[in-house]
Amino acid sequence: MKLYYTPGACPLAVHILLCELGLPHELVKVDLKTKKLEDGGDYLAINPKGYVPALVLDSGETLTEIPAIVQYLADTHPDAGLLAAPATIERTRAVEWLTFAGTELHRSFSPLFNPAASDDLKQASRDRLAQRFGYLNQALEGKAYLVGERFSVADPYVFTILNWTFIQKIDLAPWSNLAAYHQRLAQRPSVQAAMRAQGLI
Ligand SMILES: N[C@@H](CCC(=O)N[C@@H](CS)C(=O)NCC(=O)O)C(=O)O
């Protein structure tokens, strides 16, 4: 498999999962400004959407969109227990968290990384994130992971997004469950392996 990524960006969620599942993979770095690969190749020829991640399977099929990719990886490796069976509440909870991560957390961060975004929009995004972090903090009360008692496909995505709080100087201290959750996941071997491979630690 080939994972098209940019260090520290959201493909880290997929990368963690590949490490968690022990799946052999090649990393291909994408320059998001130029849409070029390190060898000068055109990323748009791989993923016309122009954003990362893209995961090219050994069959040649290209998958995009984090919730879709991680569900595919977990469903094709059911023994790892990273995602419950379809039509169960536990499965739906995992998809609920993946959607929350993508549409509420990830999207709220986007203006903070956008040099063209106004200060007002950036402040509104910080306020929105604070509200969502409050909810997440409550949901994590007494829990080690988002779904049930075990690590699932939802955790690497939320972990990846929480990493951006350090870049954006958002102090997690007011949300102690969230800070502890991030620290706990940061110790996980698959998380460390992916972060090391991306040069983040
Ligand atoms: N909906 C996409 C979002 C991916 C995304 O936002 N990727 C960012 C990096 S974290 C990106 O490549 N941004 C560059 C761009 O949009 O041109 C997914 O779930 O994979």
The ligand as a MOL file (V3000), in Angstrom:
LIG
                    3D

  0  0  0     0  0            999 V3000
M  V30 BEGIN CTAB
M  V30 COUNTS 20 19 0 0 0
M  V30 BEGIN ATOM
M  V30 1 N -12.3150 15.2140 3.9550 0
M  V30 2 C -10.9080 14.9360 3.8680 0
M  V30 3 C -10.1500 16.0920 4.4960 0
M  V30 4 C -8.6740 16.0240 4.1820 0
M  V30 5 C -7.9520 17.3190 4.5050 0
M  V30 6 O -8.5470 18.2870 4.9830 0
M  V30 7 N -6.6330 17.3030 4.2590 0
M  V30 8 C -5.8090 18.4870 4.4570 0
M  V30 9 C -4.6250 18.1680 5.3440 0
M  V30 10 S -5.1270 17.7970 7.0180 0
M  V30 11 C -5.2700 18.9300 3.1080 0
M  V30 12 O -4.7320 18.1370 2.3730 0
M  V30 13 N -5.4310 20.2290 2.8110 0
M  V30 14 C -4.9050 20.8110 1.5880 0
M  V30 15 C -5.9770 21.2760 0.6600 0
M  V30 16 O -7.1880 21.2050 1.0010 0
M  V30 17 O -5.6210 21.7050 -0.4370 0
M  V30 18 C -10.5750 13.5950 4.5220 0
M  V30 19 O -11.3470 13.1090 5.3740 0
M  V30 20 O -9.5840 12.9570 4.1530 0
M  V30 END ATOM
M  V30 BEGIN BOND
M  V30 1 1 1 2
M  V30 2 1 2 3
M  V30 3 1 2 18
M  V30 4 1 3 4
M  V30 5 1 4 5
M  V30 6 2 5 6
M  V30 7 1 5 7
M  V30 8 1 7 8
M  V30 9 1 8 9
M  V30 10 1 8 11
M  V30 11 1 9 10
M  V30 12 2 11 12
M  V30 13 1 11 13
M  V30 14 1 13 14
M  V30 15 1 14 15
M  V30 16 2 15 16
M  V30 17 1 15 17
M  V30 18 2 18 19
M  V30 19 1 18 20
M  V30 END BOND
M  V30 END CTAB
M  END
